[in-house]
Amino acid sequence: MVAGFALGAIGLTLASCMVTGWRGLLEYFRFLHDFNIHSGYGALNTALMVNFRGFLRGMGWASESPVYTLVAGAILFCVGIACSRVPDQANKSGLIFAVYIAIALVAAPYAHFPDMTLLLLSVLLALDWVAETGRETIRRILISLCCTLLFVWPVVLLILHGHYWWNSRIYLVFPLIVSCGNFGWGASAV
Amino acid sequence: MKNFIVVAGAVVMVIAVAATLIPLTDKGRIRNADFVNFYAGASIVHDGNGARLYRRETQDQALESILSEKSTRYYLHPPFEAAALAPMTRLGIERAFVLWTLVNVALLGLLPLVLMQCIPLVKRRPYLGWVGFCFLPALTALTLGQDSILLLFVISLSYMLMHKKRDGASGVVLALALIKFQYLVILVPL
């Protein structure tokens, strides 16, 4: 898979070079860097991000230091590695891929609300695992609850005029959701 | 039969959205959509200015000519995506936005065709693959003209190929997700 990805990436890089030239491609990375350090010339607001970077801003950690984000990314990456070590005895490969997608979204340095569309695949993989497991257990209920909340909670926020979760104490529910998810995952790993 | 129902459903959704969107779309409504930056990037490439794609002055000029006002909605995606979207700039921005939305609706509508081959739950109940139409991030992506639905389709396709043990093809398809490479930085190593 890595070979296929490398081949595809090389092909797209060459295609990009045909569009901009090598210098233009280097300008792309400089442009991104400038955009990032200037807070997007007015268009980028990290407080609106739905990743760990946005979480830190929303919680009032206004520092633009990338250290926190890098540390958070490293921790989440380690969580992903730990998940990959879980033996595939209970047909959990789909569930593990679902976790990988969630980690990639949360740890990414740039993620806005529409990007959470990717979680749809995670939700369907998790629900498939719940359906395949068959038995009515606490972990099934918790994972199902998390999946349902992904659909319901943004609508609740909109109805309550919060729009962004830190606008009200409604954010207190998020640690609960994360705990449910972790407990469900931890229980399923045993 | 299930495949036919999914395709028929997707066609119905595309027609329904087209009938709703075409009379309602005007430049005023699109002004704040993220699609503007895709259109600006694609216009620059279409006009043969790819080498200057990532210069602020080039993008400022393109945005001003599209919107008739200044904007900071800069194109930040890789050059190959701008090149792929360039043919769309033969249409005016309103028509191009409608076309792009219909492409996204079609991709979301056809998603069950991909997921049926790798998620048993969706194979049994293909309509579950359409829950994206009830998922707020996906609806936001549609409204803004974002490319998150395309990303979801690409990653789902890659997962399906991986599930079928076609790892090389899966990697090549995953490379297309470089349109938002910040997620692959985490996802690929995992």
Interface residues (C-beta under 8 A of the other chain):
Chain A: M1 V2 A3 G4 F5 A6 L7 G8 A9 G11 L12 A15 S16 C17 M18 V19 T20 G21 R23 G24 L25 E27 Y28 R30 F31 L32 F35 G40 Y41 G42 A43 G73 L76 F77 G80 I81 S84 G94 F97 Y100 I101 I103 A104 L105 A107 A108 P109 Y110 A111 F113 P114 D115 M116 T117 L118 L119 L120 L121 V123 L124 L125 L127 D128 A131 E132 L150 F151 P154 V155 L158
Chain B: D34 V45 G50 A51 R52 L53 Y54 R55 R56 T72 R73 Y74 L76 P78 P79 F80 A82 A83 L115 C118 I119 P120 L121 V122 L128 G129 V131 G132 C134 F135 L136 P137 A138 T140 A141 L144 Q146 S148 I149 L151 L152 I155 S156 Y159 M162 D167 G168 A169 S170 G171 V172 V173 L174 A175 L176 L178 K180 Q182 Y183 L184 V185 I186 L187 V188 P189 L190
